[in-house]
Amino acid sequence: MYYLYVLIISLLIPIEFIRQLIRINSNLAYRNRLSQTFGIIPIIKNHKPIIWVHAVSVGEVQASVPLISHLMSSYPEYQILITTVTVTGAQSVSAIDMKGLIHGYLPVDHPLIISRFLRQTKPTILIVMETEIWPVLYHKCHQITVPVIIVNARISDKSFKQYQIVAGLTKTTLDKVSRIVAQSQHDADKFKTLITDTNKISVMKNLKFDAAASLGENIYNEYLSELVGSRAVLLAASTHANEELKLLGAFSKLENPFENNFYIIVPRHPERAKDIFSMAVNTGFNPFLFTDKDSRHKNCNMLIVDSIGILTQLYTKADVVFMGGTLVPVGGHNMLEPAVASRSIITGPYTENFREVYRLLNESHAIITVMDENELIQVIPDLLKDKNTREEMGARAKQVVLENQGGVDDIKMLLDSYIKTTKK
């Protein structure tokens, strides 16, 4: 199965190369990704040993921040390399204020390319955030005795079914991993069906609680504050295709929707912002794009964010937050950031990506779940009219975050034992 996988990857490499060339024409941010995807890493500038952290995209990068902070302060004799797969993940890394942190893109999972990458970087340890299963990468790390630790590990229901289809390849890959630290017992139980040595699996607190608790108040843009005025702010965060149309339809059916409220939509993928802009106009809204200064005027009633890095500050000014990826079968996104900002949170029915977080918030009556956009229309007016309910929900949500942090401290001890063992 492993060699069949390698054959398939080999056949797909030309297609991937062409795909990335096409992307460069539409977005220059993909330029660095092209060479690095194929194992050319011009980013290592000194001879310090490397601790390698892999975080596929935005959410994993954000969750890794407290851990990276610990590694940088505890091991100044090491360089910290963080790799991502997505461009938005790379942009999230650039927003981290940590001097000396190195970013690169994860190369294609092919033996020749991975071997080249490992020769260039010579990592001491590989720390993988959440769950990325790369057969060639883990196999090559095992060959050269580089420990692979998967932290904050989780498996969505969809991914679990996919891994079961290729159970043989999954098992031989995970058998090369030194340790799997699951973020819940539910996730740990899934991993135990996919690995030979179940003693490698343990459960520790979710790192995202620590990452959320470390978020500070950001400066709210003056121009936006002036535009909003006394209107209630409804924020739809990390939305997806087909979801925005449902939300726009629901928002437009609220009482005096264009006069009473100010709406903010932050798509999960910022490149979709212009499409959402057109949908908003067609629904009757008067939107503007965050990066389009010329369109900011007093008649606007909706902001569509076409960049990354400002969502956390927007949470602090929202009256009601709807978490995206939950009205469509995506599985949801991080609810902890609006929770630590003491916001009242609404979510749709699809929350399996944050099953444990959702459970804790729901049990604390800190979140409202709607089954569809029709229920959303009924819930929003009640929340907007009842400030006490919003504040109580927000306080309970923040308390959930504060009570469940501490995962970084547990994982620190585990990683320290591996890093000290591999020190040269």
C-alpha positions, -999 to 999 in steps of 0.1 A, spaced: 0 0 0 29 24 8 45 19 -26 11 23 -43 7 56 -25 42 68 -36 33 58 -72 1 79 -70 20 109 -56 46 106 -84 18 107 -110 2 137 -94 33 158 -91 31 173 -127 -5 182 -120 3 199 -88 31 218 -104 8 231 -131 -19 239 -106 5 261 -85 17 279 -117 -19 288 -125 -24 300 -89 7 323 -91 -9 341 -121 -39 350 -99 -21 354 -66 16 362 -62 15 350 -26 18 315 -41 52 323 -56 73 312 -26 50 281 -21 59 267 -56 97 261 -49 92 251 -13 65 226 -22 91 208 -42 117 207 -14 137 239 -21 140 256 12 162 288 11 152 298 46 178 281 69 204 308 75 225 294 104 237 261 118 215 259 149 196 227 153 160 228 143 128 221 162 102 217 135 65 225 141 40 217 114 6 235 114 -14 230 82 -34 263 82 -48 292 103 -64 274 131 -34 251 138 -10 281 136 -30 300 162 -32 269 185 6 265 182 15 300 194 17 293 232 37 261 225 61 279 201 66 307 227 76 281 252 100 264 228 117 297 218 122 307 254 133 273 267 156 264 238 174 295 226 201 273 211 175 259 186 158 275 156 120 270 154 108 261 119 70 262 113 56 248 81 21 253 67 3 240 37 -19 270 29 -11 306 20 -35 318 47 -16 297 72 16 314 61 1 348 65 -10 338 100 26 329 108 38 363 96 14 379 120 31 362 150 54 386 168 82 362 176 117 372 164 136 344 147 106 322 139 112 306 105 84 297 81 83 273 52 58 254 32 54 216 37 69 199 6 51 173 -15 50 139 3 73 121 -21 105 102 -11 130 123 -32 114 156 -22 110 148 15 146 134 17 159 167 2 139 187 27 152 167 57 188 170 44 184 207 43 167 212 76 181 184 97 153 187 123 158 174 158 121 167 163 89 171 143 58 183 162 26 180 142 -4 201 153 -37 183 153 -38 156 127 -18 154 95 -9 119 83 19 119 57 31 84 50 64 93 33 73 121 58 68 99 88 86 70 72 116 91 64 117 107 98 116 72 114 145 61 92 167 89 105 154 87 141 136 120 142 108 117 167 73 126 154 49 139 180 13 146 171 -1 171 196 -37 183 201 -46 154 179 -81 150 166 -100 131 139 -132 143 124 -159 118 116 -153 123 79 -115 118 81 -119 88 104 -140 70 77 -114 79 51 -86 66 72 -105 33 77 -108 29 39 -69 28 38 -65 13 72 -33 -6 62 -15 25 51 -28 45 80 -16 20 105 19 16 90 21 54 90 10 60 125 32 32 137 62 54 127 49 81 151 66 84 185 36 98 204 0 109 198 -15 134 223 -52 135 217 -73 165 227 -102 143 240 -109 107 249 -133 105 219 -104 113 196 -80 90 215 -104 61 211 -105 66 173 -67 67 171 -65 34 191 -83 16 162 -58 30 137 -25 21 154 -7 -11 166 8 2 198 -21 20 217 3 29 245 16 57 223 -17 75 228 -25 98 256 -51 125 263 -42 161 274 -62 194 274 -69 211 242 -42 237 233 -68 260 218 -80 269 252 -45 282 261 -43 300 227 -76 317 232 -69 327 268 -37 344 256 -56 367 232 -56 404 242 -78 433 234 -70 447 200 -74 483 189 -107 487 171 -104 508 139 -118 543 144 -133 545 110 -153 513 116 -164 525 150 -177 557 134 -195 537 107 -212 514 132 -224 541 155 -252 529 177 -262 500 156 -260 464 168 -231 444 153 -237 409 139 -205 391 131 -205 360 109 -170 344 114 -152 319 92 -180 314 67 -181 291 38 -196 288 3 -234 283 3 -234 295 39 -232 333 32 -263 332 10 -282 316 39 -269 342 63 -276 371 40 -312 358 35 -317 355 72 -302 390 80 -324 406 54 -355 393 71 -347 409 105 -367 439 116 -354 470 98 -323 451 88 -305 478 69 -310 506 95 -309 488 129 -279 466 125 -243 465 111 -231 432 97 -196 418 94 -189 388 73 -154 372 76 -151 343 50 -128 315 59 -111 320 26 -106 358 20 -103 353 -18 -141 347 -18 -148 382 -5 -157 397 -39 -182 370 -46 -198 376 -12 -199 413 -19 -219 407 -51 -243 384 -32 -248 411 -5 -256 438 -30 -281 415 -47 -297 409 -13 -302 446 -7 -272 454 15 -247 482 10 -214 465 17 -177 475 15 -145 455 14 -120 459 43 -92 467 19 -112 490 -4 -107 524 12 -127 543 -14 -159 524 -6 -160 534 31 -189 558 36 -216 565 61 -243 546 42 -226 512 44 -243 486 66 -220 456 60 -182 450 61 -168 420 42 -133 412 53 -110 403 25 -78 399 45 -67 379 76 -55 388 110 -83 411 122 -110 386 132 -99 385 169 -103 423 172 -136 422 155 -149 397 181 -145 423 208 -170 447 193 -196 422 181 -230 420 200 -237 385 185 -213 361 168 -224 334 144 -197 308 139 -193 297 103 -189 263 89 -219 251 109 -249 258 87 -232 238 60 -215 204 66 -180 216 72 -178 209 109 -173 244 123 -144 265 134 -128 277 167 -155 290 190 -130 298 218 -119 331 204 -153 347 206 -158 329 239 -127 345 255 -140 379 242 -172 372 262 -194 372 232 -228 356 228 -223 328 202 -247 311 178 -238 280 159 -255 258 133 -258 220 137 -225 210 121 -200 213 150 -181 180 149 -147 196 143 -150 211 178 -171 184 195 -155 187 229 -154 225 229 -190 227 218 -200 202 245 -184 223 272 -200 256 260 -234 240 255 -234 224 290 -226 258 304 -254 274 285 -229 296 267 -239 289 232 -271 287 211 -276 262 184 -299 267 154 -308 240 129 -311 263 99 -314 299 88 -351 300 97 -343 294 134 -315 320 131 -341 346 122 -360 338 154 -330 337 177 -311 369 167 -339 394 176 -343 379 211 -306 382 217 -303 418 204 -332 429 226 -318 413 258 -284 427 267 -284 408 301 -287 375 283 -259 384 259 -236 394 288 -245 363 308 -238 340 279 -205 358 272 -194 355 308 -201 318 309 -183 313 276 -152 331 289 -153 310 321 -153 278 301 -120 289 284 -104 299 317 -113 267 334 -99 245 307 -66 260 299 -34 242 310 -28 219 280 5 237 271 19 229 305 12 192 301 26 190 266 57 211 276 68 183 299 63 156 272 82 176 245 110 186 269 117 149 275 120 142 238 141 173 230 165 167 259 169 131 248 177 141 212 201 170 221 235 166 204 
